[in-house]
Amino acid sequence: MAAQIKPGPSSSNDKFNSNRKPVLLAKLEGCSDNVNKAIIIPETDGVISVSSDRSVRVWLKRDSGQYWPSICNYLPSPAVDLFYRPISRQLFVGQENGTISEYILEEDFNRMEPIGDILAHYGRITGMIWTEVSIDGTVEQWILSTSRDKRFQYHNAKNGNPIGPPFVCAAWCTSLEYDAESAHAFVGDYSGNITMLNIKADGLQVVTTLTGHTACIEMLTWDSSSRRLFSAGHDRLIIIWDIGGGHGTAYELHGHTNRVTSLAFVSPKNQLISAGEDSVLVFWDLNAERKETPPWAESDNCESCSRPFLWNITGIFERKQFGSRQHHCRACGRALCDKCSQEQSTIPSMGFELPVRVCKFCSSNIDHTPLATFHDTKHSVMSITMDLQRKCVVTVGQDRVIKIWDVSTLI
């Protein structure tokens, strides 16, 4: 019988209270080191996983309902990333040593035939995308990749030759996303920046750099219908970047209490799924109207009661008051003392699903209706992937366990 998440006793205001919950369908165990990524094989009761124990595994569902490996292939170095093309059964595996290995899976998924290796980088592969492009009427296959060697590179998938010079970041390249329609790549790095590149047959062009995160970018996801980029990082923050709308807006989502490690976008429902090291799966409703977070004001005195702040020595002597630390209301952005900003409140329209500091005035004018639901995965999540057709999510945990969830009631 399928297991269902059942959080412990909680109050009526607990963020985990929900009548609709993910249902645990299966647990896959057996890897001797970290599982770095896992995906569901479309139209097949199977899963492909890559692990730091150097293995590529294909798990098939048996008559007993359990998943067991039908393939366990070992590579020269830890397998850290994968990209799978269902139509051709091409499997690309990125390794710790910077090599990208290509395989073809047999129709019964009981064997994988090696095709070749691309010596793409000098460090750990952190992102990998296959794409087709038309060059002078000829269709070519490219592999785009990023690595800890600070490089974004693209190669001809047929012969492994590099195409044009690489783009070199100032920090480790940590994540990659690609819009095939406009031929733009997005490269996230360890410093928290996202570089937008225009990819051409004769070279790269840097379009812009997106700044907003204060720590490593862990994951990028692209919404091709609305031309939005979603980013998540070690600063526990998710940002929605309006790339194609022409408004230049960036909406923040705050719901995790630890690093956000993975994202998945559900286009038909305009819904974003996030997961992180806090063992929480969050479903964000993006249909509601959202507001940008206001910039934080700077002042020498509290903008509510005029109490001087610690650095305002003149104000302290004039008013004969002790100086106060400066705080900010997350709803209006005003600079306030502690006494004038002691309220704690969620602000769902601004993406604050957890209580944050607000002023007394804003506290009484906030719609607290949640725009996200929270669900306990029972393990610290390193990666998630979505199978929209089956309405399933695969989570990979730091406990080396792969879990398959039925999320049909949530999407």
TAGIMO-V500718 format. One record per helix or strand of 3 or more residues. SS is the DSSP state (alpha for helix, beta for strand). FROM is the first residue (numbers start at 0). TO is the last residue. If there is no record, write none. Layout:
ss->{SS:SS}
from->{FROM:FROM}
to->{TO:TO}
//
This chain:
ss->{beta:beta:beta:beta:beta:beta:beta:beta:beta:beta:beta:beta:beta:beta:beta:beta:beta:beta:beta:beta:beta:alpha:beta:beta:alpha:alpha:beta:alpha:beta:alpha:beta:beta:beta:beta}
from->{22:34:45:54:66:78:89:98:111:124:137:150:172:183:193:202:216:227:236:249:259:266:270:279:312:338:342:347:351:359:371:380:391:401}
to->{27:39:50:60:73:84:94:104:118:134:146:155:178:188:199:209:222:232:241:253:265:268:275:284:318:340:346:349:357:362:375:386:396:405}
//
